[in-house]
Amino acid sequence: MDTVRSFSADTEAALWQQVAADMARETDLLEYTADLHLQGHTIRLDIDIDLGGGFEGGFETTTFTAPVPASVELRFALHEQDWIHEIGKLLGLTDVQLGYPELDPAYIITTNDPAALQALLSDPASRETLQKYQELRLSLAPVHHDNMDELYLTLTKEQAIVEPAQLQEIYHLLFSLLQQLAPTAAPSGTTAPVKLNG
């Protein structure tokens, strides 16, 4: 396990200046883990590259994870459309349509509250990022089924993203969603949180 770095700042730009500088110093980014602290929220970034060897194929992932209060009732998962899910649709399995033409055909969407998820994704910038990096999984769910009180917002992409500007785009998406799901004391002028608890 690589060292878990920790960065904090007053602004997103300042936070990512620190991360970009740290990543630039790394000669080997096979594993990179950092806790990013901003405005009362912590999002963990994990980059994992396994080159494989011999008969084993390698893999790579980029994951952002953030705890969300268990009091949030919304649960959802978005993941890319593929032929397996297309067959599932033919067999009668259905996913939710949110009314966003850039997301509905690109993702399998499941949720316990379509209206709340539609409100959560109402920002066009969030949907644009989801469209840009669409081969991913974004979910709000307990990580372990035996502990339903630990709720996490998680974005996983089966690709090692090591370009700080791209990582910052994805981070911004997660941070924006997190601000709506678990508002903290924020500076004046920020938008009101989306009502997500029934």
Beta strands, then each sheet from edge to edge (+ up, - down):
strand 1: 4-9
strand 2: 31-38
strand 3: 41-50
strand 4: 59-68
strand 5: 76-80
strand 6: 107-111
strand 7: 137-142
strand 8: 151-157
sheet 1: 1+ 2+ 3- 4+ 8- 7+ 5- 6+
end
